[in-house]
């Protein structure tokens, strides 16, 4: 059986939400073609300025293509 992940107790999530993009996460706000670069716990990602602080989730932040390589090298418990 595999064990499920449980985050450590007493930790505060450093970003305003888990799935949305926010101005506090901006790295580059040149707004060339409405594109911005944000940073979260998994690294940098590209998104559009209209996704910032709109109260909705940002598909660019949780895209599986972006997160795929993070869990590839984990050992499987048989």
BALOBA-1460 file (C-alpha; in Angstrom, 3 decimals):
// residues 78
<rec num="1" residu="x" x="0.000" y="0.000" z="0.000"/>
<rec num="2" residu="x" x="1.192" y="3.467" z="-0.728"/>
<rec num="3" residu="x" x="1.100" y="6.137" z="1.895"/>
<rec num="4" residu="x" x="-0.742" y="9.345" z="1.203"/>
<rec num="5" residu="x" x="1.041" y="12.647" z="1.604"/>
<rec num="6" residu="x" x="0.146" y="14.757" z="4.603"/>
<rec num="7" residu="x" x="1.619" y="18.245" z="4.849"/>
<rec num="8" residu="x" x="3.499" y="19.112" z="8.032"/>
<rec num="9" residu="x" x="1.414" y="20.623" z="10.796"/>
<rec num="10" residu="x" x="1.803" y="24.263" z="11.792"/>
<rec num="11" residu="x" x="2.930" y="25.428" z="8.357"/>
<rec num="12" residu="x" x="1.470" y="28.511" z="6.760"/>
<rec num="13" residu="x" x="0.939" y="28.453" z="3.012"/>
<rec num="14" residu="x" x="3.075" y="31.318" z="1.652"/>
<rec num="15" residu="x" x="0.747" y="32.285" z="-1.224"/>
<rec num="16" residu="x" x="-2.748" y="33.811" z="-1.157"/>
<rec num="17" residu="x" x="-4.345" y="30.675" z="-2.667"/>
<rec num="18" residu="x" x="-3.403" y="27.217" z="-3.957"/>
<rec num="19" residu="x" x="-4.718" y="27.525" z="-7.529"/>
<rec num="20" residu="x" x="-5.076" y="31.212" z="-8.377"/>
<rec num="21" residu="x" x="-2.449" y="33.679" z="-9.575"/>
<rec num="22" residu="x" x="-1.874" y="36.879" z="-7.639"/>
<rec num="23" residu="x" x="0.061" y="40.128" z="-8.011"/>
<rec num="24" residu="x" x="2.177" y="39.208" z="-4.998"/>
<rec num="25" residu="x" x="3.539" y="36.258" z="-7.036"/>
<rec num="26" residu="x" x="4.751" y="38.375" z="-9.980"/>
<rec num="27" residu="x" x="8.367" y="38.182" z="-11.105"/>
<rec num="28" residu="x" x="8.121" y="40.021" z="-14.413"/>
<rec num="29" residu="x" x="5.284" y="42.449" z="-15.081"/>
<rec num="30" residu="x" x="6.399" y="44.026" z="-18.368"/>
<rec num="31" residu="x" x="2.925" y="43.259" z="-19.750"/>
<rec num="32" residu="x" x="4.233" y="42.589" z="-23.241"/>
<rec num="33" residu="x" x="1.227" y="41.087" z="-25.039"/>
<rec num="34" residu="x" x="-0.523" y="40.867" z="-21.641"/>
<rec num="35" residu="x" x="1.860" y="38.077" z="-20.488"/>
<rec num="36" residu="x" x="3.404" y="37.933" z="-17.017"/>
<rec num="37" residu="x" x="5.689" y="35.525" z="-15.166"/>
<rec num="38" residu="x" x="4.743" y="34.346" z="-11.697"/>
<rec num="39" residu="x" x="6.461" y="32.120" z="-9.142"/>
<rec num="40" residu="x" x="4.958" y="29.562" z="-6.764"/>
<rec num="41" residu="x" x="6.232" y="26.610" z="-4.734"/>
<rec num="42" residu="x" x="6.860" y="24.600" z="-7.936"/>
<rec num="43" residu="x" x="8.776" y="27.312" z="-9.805"/>
<rec num="44" residu="x" x="8.074" y="29.929" z="-12.461"/>
<rec num="45" residu="x" x="5.152" y="29.839" z="-14.883"/>
<rec num="46" residu="x" x="3.720" y="32.074" z="-17.603"/>
<rec num="47" residu="x" x="0.193" y="33.400" z="-17.439"/>
<rec num="48" residu="x" x="-1.814" y="36.428" z="-18.576"/>
<rec num="49" residu="x" x="-2.407" y="39.599" z="-16.575"/>
<rec num="50" residu="x" x="-6.182" y="39.132" z="-16.600"/>
<rec num="51" residu="x" x="-5.722" y="35.984" z="-14.451"/>
<rec num="52" residu="x" x="-4.186" y="37.958" z="-11.564"/>
<rec num="53" residu="x" x="-6.360" y="38.465" z="-8.485"/>
<rec num="54" residu="x" x="-9.594" y="37.629" z="-10.303"/>
<rec num="55" residu="x" x="-10.823" y="35.139" z="-7.685"/>
<rec num="56" residu="x" x="-10.697" y="32.179" z="-10.072"/>
<rec num="57" residu="x" x="-8.223" y="29.360" z="-10.564"/>
<rec num="58" residu="x" x="-5.484" y="29.764" z="-13.163"/>
<rec num="59" residu="x" x="-5.054" y="26.728" z="-15.448"/>
<rec num="60" residu="x" x="-1.513" y="27.867" z="-16.243"/>
<rec num="61" residu="x" x="-0.536" y="27.423" z="-12.592"/>
<rec num="62" residu="x" x="-1.762" y="23.860" z="-12.140"/>
<rec num="63" residu="x" x="-1.161" y="22.563" z="-15.691"/>
<rec num="64" residu="x" x="-0.105" y="18.919" z="-15.625"/>
<rec num="65" residu="x" x="2.577" y="19.585" z="-18.252"/>
<rec num="66" residu="x" x="4.232" y="21.976" z="-15.780"/>
<rec num="67" residu="x" x="4.029" y="19.660" z="-12.768"/>
<rec num="68" residu="x" x="4.687" y="16.343" z="-14.541"/>
<rec num="69" residu="x" x="8.455" y="16.214" z="-13.970"/>
<rec num="70" residu="x" x="8.244" y="16.987" z="-10.258"/>
<rec num="71" residu="x" x="6.932" y="13.577" z="-9.273"/>
<rec num="72" residu="x" x="8.599" y="11.374" z="-11.881"/>
<rec num="73" residu="x" x="11.600" y="10.417" z="-9.761"/>
<rec num="74" residu="x" x="9.676" y="9.468" z="-6.610"/>
<rec num="75" residu="x" x="10.221" y="5.919" z="-5.428"/>
<rec num="76" residu="x" x="7.214" y="3.672" z="-5.623"/>
<rec num="77" residu="x" x="6.354" y="1.685" z="-2.513"/>
<rec num="78" residu="x" x="5.402" y="-1.837" z="-3.544"/>
